[in-house]
Amino acid sequence: MKKTRSVPPILVAILIQLAAYILLTLVQPIALKNLGYVIPLFWLMVVQGAIASGVIYLLKFPRWWVIIQFIAPPLLVLALVLSIPFWVLPVILVVMITVFWNVAVDRVPLYLTNEKTALELSKRLPKQAGLKVVDLGSGLGGTMRLLAKHRPDQQFFGFEGAMLPFLLSWILAKIGNGSNTHFRFKNFWRLDLSEFDVVYCFLSPIPMAELYAKAKREMKPGSLFISNSFTVPDVPPSRTVSVKDGRKTKLLIWEI
Ligand SMILES: C[S@@+](CC[C@H](N)C(=O)[O-])C[C@H]1O[C@@H](n2cnc3c(N)ncnc32)[C@H](O)[C@@H]1O
C-alpha cells in the first residue's frame, strides 16, 4: 500500500495561527480608523485563539488541538506580561518536542499500556524460547520490561521515535539489568518487521491501515500482529481479548 501520510498537524496549526495573526494585523488599523480604538494585545490574542481554534475545529482535529489553539496566543501574552525568564518558554518547547515529537509527525501521542493489559499480553505470547517481540513506539518501555521479566527466555525490543521517552526506557532497562530487553531510538517505519515473531503496538487510528499493510508485507506467516485498542479498517482481527481494566481495553490480534 502506498504511504498516505498527510501534512503534519503541528504545521497546519502554526500556519492557521499565522494566518489569524496576519488577518488581525490587517483589521487593527481599520478598527483604529473607524472606532478610534486600539484593541489591547491580550484581547487581540484571545480573538486570534478563537479564530484559530474555530478553523481547527472545522478541519475536524481532535478536541485537544482545539483547546491548544485557543489558549496558546493569550498564554504567550501572559508570559510576556508576567516577565517569565526568557529561557523558560524555549525549555518547555524543547521538552514538549522531545516527548511529543510523534504527535506532530505521526499523530501518535504518548500514553502507556497499563499493567493489566501488559499481563494479558504476556499470557497471549507463544511459549517458544527465543521468541522475538517488538513494541512499535515503545514509549517509556514499561510493556517490554514487564514482558521480559515474565519471559526471560525470550527477547523484547522497543523502537521509539521521541528522544526523552527513549532515553528513559534505555536507562530503566540498564538499571533493571534486563539483558533480554533492547531499546533503540528509531522511527519504526524504517524497521524491517521480518525478524520479529510478535509485533505489538498502541498507537492511534491514523497509522493502522498503513502499519498493517507493512506487517503483512514483511512478517513471517504464523507471526502475530497485536494492537492495543486501535483496529485496522476493513480487516477484522483473528481474535479479540478483552482486558478487565478500568478503560475496558481490547487487544486485537491478527495472525499473519
Ligand atoms: C501511545 S504511546 C505507547 C507507548 C508504549 N508502546 C506503551 O504501550 O506503553 C505511542 C508511542 O509511539 C511513539 N511513536 C509514534 N510514531 C512513531 C514512529 N514512527 N517511530 C517510533 N515511535 C513512534 C510515540 O512517540 C509514543 O511514545
The ligand as a Gaussian input file, in Angstrom:
#p B3LYP/6-31G(d) Opt

LIG

0 1
 C        0.637000       5.575000      22.828000
 S        2.348000       5.530000      23.068000
 C        2.566000       3.841000      23.519000
 C        3.796000       3.592000      24.344000
 C        4.075000       2.122000      24.630000
 N        4.025000       1.327000      23.441000
 C        3.078000       1.579000      25.604000
 O        2.207000       0.848000      25.146000
 O        3.171000       1.886000      26.798000
 C        2.919000       5.591000      21.389000
 C        4.388000       5.891000      21.231000
 O        4.719000       5.678000      19.867000
 C        5.738000       6.600000      19.539000
 N        5.760000       6.701000      18.079000
 C        4.785000       7.174000      17.269000
 N        5.160000       7.111000      15.991000
 C        6.406000       6.572000      15.966000
 C        7.320000       6.234000      14.934000
 N        7.034000       6.433000      13.649000
 N        8.514000       5.663000      15.279000
 C        8.810000       5.453000      16.582000
 N        7.990000       5.753000      17.615000
 C        6.790000       6.307000      17.307000
 C        5.308000       7.865000      20.267000
 O        6.399000       8.747000      20.451000
 C        4.794000       7.292000      21.580000
 O        5.816000       7.237000      22.534000

